[in-house]
Amino acid sequence: MNNIIKLSALAILTFMVSCVDLDETPEGSLTPEGFFNTVDDVYPMIDGTYGLMASSSYYGAGLTVPLQLMSDMVDNGYEFSDYAEFSPFLVTSTNSYVNDIWASSYQTIATANTAIKGIGLLDDTNETDKNLAEAEAEARFVRAFLYYHLVRLYENIPYIDNPDIEDPLSIKQSNKEEVYVKIIEDMTFAFNNLEMTSREGVKSRPSKGTAASYLSSIYMTLENWEKSYENAKWVIDNASELNYALQDDFQNIFRNSEQWSSTEDIFTIDFTGNQTGQNPNPVTYENDNKVGPFNGVEGGVSPIRGWSMLVPHINVYDNWDVRDYRLKVSLADSLILNDDTNIVRPYTDFEIARPHIAKFNRFPGEGRTTAGWRSDLDFVAFRYAEVLLIAAESANELGLTTESVGFVNQIRKRARNAGTINFDGSGYGIYAASSFPEDVNSSIDTDNLRTTIIEERRVELAFEFKRWYDIVRLDLGSQVFNSDGLEPQSNFNDFRYLLPIPQDEMNKNENFVQNPGY
C-alpha cells in the first residue's frame, strides 16, 4: 500500500551493514557516531527495517511460504525449487530458504541494532528523553519481532544486540529461555514507551497496542496464561482509544481498498506495489510480494491467477463447513479459466484440481504484474481477531469460562455476517447473513472449549502464517499429520518442529550446535 515513503534500506545498509554472515566482520561501514546527529536521522534507519521485512526473502515469500507449507493447511501444488521440501518434511540444512530466513533476519536485526546504538549516542544532544525513548522503542519492537520468529523456527540461536562484533567467530548460540527473556525485555520497553497511535498513524509501524498484542502472543507461547491474558485484556479494554475493532465484513480484511482505514489491523507488513532495491546476500528485493501468485490458480484469470504452487490438501476444503462465509473468502473453489469460454469452472477443472487460497489475491490492489505479484496488498501480521482468540485461550486456561466464551462468540458473530466478494474473476457473489457458526454455549467444559478455540484459530486465521506455530506450541504434529489428519505426511517426526541451523553457518562457526535430527 502506498501509505508511507520509505528510505530504501538497501541505500542505508550499503554504508552501515555490508554483510550478514555471522562470521564476517563488516567492511567499509559508516559508524553511528558519524551518521546520527538528531533523532530524525534515526527514523530512516528504522523505516529501512520495514523495507527489509517486506522483501522476497522475508514476508514477501522467504518466511511466509515455508510457514504456509509446514502447516496442515497448505500442501505442494506444482513443486518449485527448495520450497518443495517443506510440506513433506524433507528439509535439510542446505535448503536455500532455511539460509535466507536466517540471513535476512539477522540483516534486519543488525539494522535495528545500529539504530538503537545511534539513539544512545544522542543522549547529550538537545533531543528530549521522550523522543529518544519513542525511537528506541520502535527499533526494539522490530528486534523483538524478528527474534520471536527466529526462536520459534530454530530455537537455540545467537542473540546479538550490538552492531559492533569484534570477533564474529566467537558468537555462540543462546538457549531459547535466554532469548525469550530478551524478547520480552524489548517488547515491554516498546509497550512502556510507544504512543497509543503509531508514528504518523501508519499500521506498519508499532504502537503501544501493537506491543501489548505481541506480548500476549509471546506469553501464550510460553504458557504464561496470566501475563498473556493481562496483555490481551489490556488491548481489549483500550480498543476504543487504540481504534481497534473487528471489521464487519471478513472479506474486507483482505481487500486492498479497505486496508488503510481498517480497524482490525494491528501490525502490517507494508508492500508498496513498486519493487525496489536488490540486496545481494541473500538475493532479495524489497516490496516483492510473491505469496499471492504462489497461491493463485495456474490457468485462471485475474485476480486469482497464479502458479498453483501452494495449494491446500482437499481435506481442508472438505472438512470446512460450507455454511461458513470464511470458507468463501479464504478459498477459491470456482473460477473463469483462461480458455476463452468465459464460463465459471469448478475446482475439479483446475490444473491442480483443488480449491486454491484466495485471501491474498482476490483484491490485491495495484501491482506491476498480474496475479497480485508485487502488489500493494499489505499483509496483516497481527489483527484484533487474534487478540480476542488469545484472550479466549488464556481465559479458558485460567478458569474464566464465561469471559473466554464471550471472546470466541465475538469472532463467531462477525463470521455470521456476510458481504459481497468477487468469487469467479468476473462477477460477484453476494452472501446473505447466516446463523452459522452458532455461539459457543457457556456451559462448555475447559477441555472442549480449548479444542473449540484452537479450531477457531485454525479457521479464522487460515493461511495467515499462524497455524504452524500453533502446531508446534501445542505439540499437534503427530495428530494433524497422521493418516486421519487434514494433510497426511508420513515423514513428519518431532524433530521437524525446528528448522536446521543453516549448513553454511555450521561450517563457518565451530561454536554452533546443529538441531537434533539434522
N, C-alpha and C positions, 0 to 999 in steps of 0.2 A: 504494500500500500504506500502511495506517495505522500506519507504524512510527516516525514522528517527528512531533512537533508543531512546525510551522513558524510563526514570527512572520511575518505577511504582509509580503512585500516591498513591496507597494503602500503600506502604512502607513509604512514607513521612507522610501520614495522620495518620498512626499508632502513630507517635510521636507528631504530631502538631495539628491535628484536630480530636479529638476522639469522637465527637458526632455532629449530625446535627440538632437535635431538638432545636428550638429557645428558649426553656425554660429550658435548662440544661446547666450547667457550664462544660466546657471541663475538663477532669480529666487526670492527668499524662502528660500534654502537654509539649513539649520542646519549649521554647520560642525562637523567632528570635534572641534575644541577644546572645544565645549560639550556634546558628546554622549557621548564615550567617557571614562570615568573608570577602568574596570578592563577586563581582557581579557574578562570576562563580558559587558560591554556591546558588544563587537565581534562575538561569535558570532551574535547575532540578525541582524546585517547580512550576515554570510557565509551564514547559512541563507536569508536573503532571496534570494541569488543562485540557490540551488537552486529556490526557488519560481518565479523568473523563467524558469529553464530548462525547468521543467515547465509552460509556458504554451502557449496555442494558436498564438502567433507563433514558437515555437521548437520544442522537441521534441514538443509536442503535435500539430503539423501543419506550421507555417510553414517549418521547416527540413527536417523528415523527409519530407514529401510530395514536395518537389522532388528530394530525394536519391533517393527511390524512382523517380520518373518519369524522371529523366535517365539512369538506368541502362538496361542492355539487358534487365532482368528484369521491368520493370513498364511497362505502356502505359496510355493513357487507356481507361477504360470509358465511363461517362456523363461527358461533359465538364462541368466545373464551374469557372466564373469564370476568373481568371488562371492557375489551376493547369494548365489545358488547354494552355498554351503550352510547358510544359517538355518533355514527351515528344517532340513533333515538332520541337523546337529552333526555336521561333518567339518566344522570349522577347525582349522589348525592355527598354530602360532605364526605361520607365514601368510595368512589371509591378509590381503592388502587393506581391507576395510577395518580389520582389527587394529592395524597400524595407523590408519587415517584418523580413526576416532581418538586414539591416544595422542597422536601428534597435533591434531587440530585443537584438542582440549588444552594441552599444555602450552600451545602457542597463545591461545586466548588468555589463559591464566597468567602467562608472562606479561601480557599487555596490561591486565588488571593490576598485577604486582608493580609494574612500572608506574602506573597512575597513583597507586597507594603510596609508593615511596616519594613520588613527586609532591603529593599533598603534604607529606611530613616535612618537606623542605620549605613549606610556605608558612610555618608556624611563626616566624619572626617578621612576617610581612604585615601589611595593613588588612589582610583578609580576616573577617570575623571567625570566631570559633565555630559558629553555627554553619557558615558557608563551607568551611573546611570539613566539618563533620558530615554534612549532607553529601558532599562529593565523595568522601571516603566511604560512606555508607553505600552509595551506588556501586562503587568499584568492588567493595567487599561482598555485596549481593551477587555480583557477576561471578566472583571467585567461588562463592559457596554453591551457586547454581551448577557450575562446571564440575566441582568436586563431588557434588551429590550424584550426578550421573556417573562419574568415574568410579566411585567407591562401590556403587551397586553393580557395575559391569565387571570390574576387575578385582575388587575387594582390597587387597593389600597393595597400596600404591605409594609412590613418592609424594610427600606433601611438601610443596615448595611455596613459600610465601615471601620470597625476596627475589628481585630481578638479578641480583649480583650473586653469581655462583663461582666461587674461586676455584674449586676443584670439582668439576662435574662428575668425575668418576668416583667421587666419594658419596654420591647420592645413594640413599638407601630407601627401601620401602618402609612406610609406616603401617601399623596394623589398622584394621578398619575402625576399631574403637577410638584410636587417636585421631583418625581423620574425621570421624563424626563429631568429636569434641571441637575441632577447629571449624567445621562447617556450622555448627550451632553457634559458636562464638561470632563468626562473621554474620550469620543471618540475624542473630539477636542484636548486634551492633546496627545492622541495617534497620531493623524494626525500631530501635530506640532513636534513630537519628533521621530517618526519612520522613517526609511530609505525608499527610493523608492523600494528597494528589501527587502523581508522578510529575517529574520535571516537564513543564510545558503541556501537561495533560496527556502525554504520549504513553500508550499502554505497553510499548516495547521497552520502556524504562520502568524501574520498580518504584512502588510507593510503600508506605507503611503496611497497607493491606496486602501487598504482594509478599512482603517478608513474612507477615503472620501466616499467610496461606501456605507458604513453603515450610515454615516451622511446623505447622500442623501435619504436613505430609512427612517431614523428616521424623518427627516424634512417632507418627503412626508406624513408619517403617521399623523403628526401634521398639515398638510395642510399649512406649511410654504413653499410656492412654490418657492419663491426667493432663499431661502437657499438650498432647495432641488435641484433646477436647478443649482445653483452655484457649489455645490459639485459634482453632476453628470457630469457637463460640465468640471470641472477640471480633472476628471478621463479620460474623452474622449479626452480632449486636450493633456493629458500627456500619452495617451495609449501606444505610441511607447516606451517611456522610461520605463514605467511600464511593458512592454511586454504583453499587453492585446490586444486581437483581437478575433473575432468570429471564432470558428472552421469552416472549410469548410464543413465538414460533420456533421450534427446534431447528428448522432449516436455516433460519436467519443467522445462526451462529457461524455457518459456513457459506454465507452469501457475502461476497466481497463488498457490495454496496452498503451493507449494514454494519460492517466491522468498525468503522470509525466511531459510530455512535453507540456501539454495543455496551450494555451494562453488564453483560455476563463475562466479558473478557477481563481477566486479572493480570495476566502477563502474556505477551505475544512475541513471536519472532517475526520481525518486520521484513517482508520482501517488497522491493520497490518496483518490480517488473522491468528492471533495467540492469542486466548483468554488468558487474563492474570488475575491478581489478583481479588479476590472476596471481596466485601465490604458488611458488614452485615446490614447497615442501610442507605438507603434501600438496600435490597439484589440485588446486581448488579455485573456484570462482565465487566471489561474493554475489549475493542476490540470485543464486542459481537454484531454483526450486524444481526438483525433478519428481517429487512424490506423486503429484497429480498425474502425469503421463505414465509413470510406472504402474499406477493403479488403474489407468484407463483401459478402454476396450480396443484391442487391435482390430482394425477394420470398421470401427464405429465412426460416427460423425461427431463434430464438435458439439458440445463441450466435453463429452465423456469419451473422447477419443484418446487412445494411448497405445501402450505396448504390451499390455496383458502380462506384466512381469510379476506383480504381487496380487494374487487372486485368492480370496477366501476358499477354504475347502467347502464343498457343497453342504456338509453337515452344519456349517454356521448358518446358512440360509434356511435349511430345512428345519432347524431347531429354534428358529426365531419366529415368534407368533406373528402371523400375517396381519393381525389387528393392530400391531404396534406401528404407529406412524414413524417411529425412529428407524424402523426397517426400511421404509420407503426413502427416507433421507440418506441413510447410510450406504445403501446398496442400489445399484442399477441392475434390475432384472429384465429389462426390455429396452430396446434402442433401435433407432433407424441406422442401418448399416450402410456403409459406403459402397453400395452396389447398384445405385440408380433406380431402385424400386420405390424409394420413399415410403416404405412400409415398416411400421414398428414391428421388430422381430423379438421373439423371446430369447432368453439367455441360452437356450439349447442350440440356437443358431450361431452363437458367438464362436470364434475360432478356439478360444479356451471356454468350453461350454459350462461356465459357472457364473453366477452373478458377480459383478465387479464393484469395488469400492467407489462411492460417488461423493464422499464428503469434501474431497479436495479438488474436484474438477467439474462439478456441476455449475457452480457460479464462481469461476476463478478470477474474474476481473480482466484487466488488460495484461497482455504479455507480448513477448517478442515472437512467440511461436504458437501453434495450435496446442490443444490438449492441456492447457494450463502450465506448460513448461515455461519457467522463468516468468510466471505471472506475478501480480502484486497481491495475491491472496495471502494474508498473514496466517501463520499457524498459531493457534491458541495453545500455549504451553500450560496454562492453568486457567480454569474458569470457575465461576461461582458454584456451578452444579457440583464440582468436585469437592469444594469446601463443605457443602451440605452432606455429601456422602462420607467424607472423613469425620464430620461431626457425628453422623449417624453411627458409623462403625465404632468410634471411640466411646460414645454414649452407651452403646449396647454393651461394650466390654466393661463399663463401669456400673452396669445395672440400671441405667437410666432409660428404661424401655420406652416410656411414653415420649420422651424427648427424641429418642432415636427414630421411632416410628414417624413422628411428625416431620423430621427432616427428609426421610425417604418419601413420604407422601407429597412433599412439595415437588420433588422430581417427577413423581408419577402424575401429579395433577397437570404439570406442563406437558408431559408426554401425551395426555389425553386431548390436548389442543391439536389443532391441525392447521394447515395452510395451503399455499399454492407452490408446487415445486415443478421444475422442468424435469420431467422424467424420461423423455424419449428423444431429446436432442432437437425437437422442433416445436412440439406443442406443450401444453401444461396439464398437469394432473391436479385436480382440486380435491382435497380430502376434508371430509366433514369431521367435526369433533366426535370423539369416541368415548365409550365407557371403559375402554381398556388402556392401560392396566389399572386394575382396581386398587384402591387404597389397601395398604397393609393393616391388618387388624391389630389393635393394641394389645390383644390377649396373647400374641405370639410369644413363644419362649426364646431364650437367649440364643440357643444353637440354631434354631430355624431362622431367627432374624439375622444372625451372622451370615448364613448361607444366602438369604434374600438380598442382603446389602452387597455382598461380593458379586452376585449375579447382576444386580442393578448397575454396579460399576462396569461390568463387562459389556452390558448393552448400551448404557448411557454414554460411555467413553470409548465405544468401539472404534478401533483403528487409530486412536489418538495417541499412540505410543506409551500407553499406561499399562496395558494388560500384562506384558512380560514381567514388569516389576511386581505386579500383584502375584503372578505365578511364583516368582522367586521368594518373596517375603512370606507367602502363605504355604510354601512347600507343596505346590499343587502339581508339580511336573508328572509324577507317576500316575496321577489321576486324569489329567487332561490330555496326555499324550498316549494313553493306552488304547487298546482296540475299541473301547467304548467311548472314547473322548471325541471332541469336536474335530481334532486333527491327529489321527494316529501317527506316531513317529517312533519306529522301532529302535532308532539309535539313541533315543534320549537316555541319559544317565545323570544322576545328581551332580556330577562334577561339571555338567554343562550349564549349571546355574551361573557360572562365571565364564567370561571370555579368557583366553590365554593372554599372558603378557606378550607383546609383540616380540618375535624372534630377533629382530634387529636390536631391540633394547637388551635382550638377554645376552646376545653376542658381545655387546659393547661394554656392559657393566656386570662384573662378576659378583656384585653385591645383590643382584636381583635374584629372587627365587620364583620359579615358574609355578603357576597354579596347578594343583594336583590334577592328574589325568591327561595332561598335555605333554 
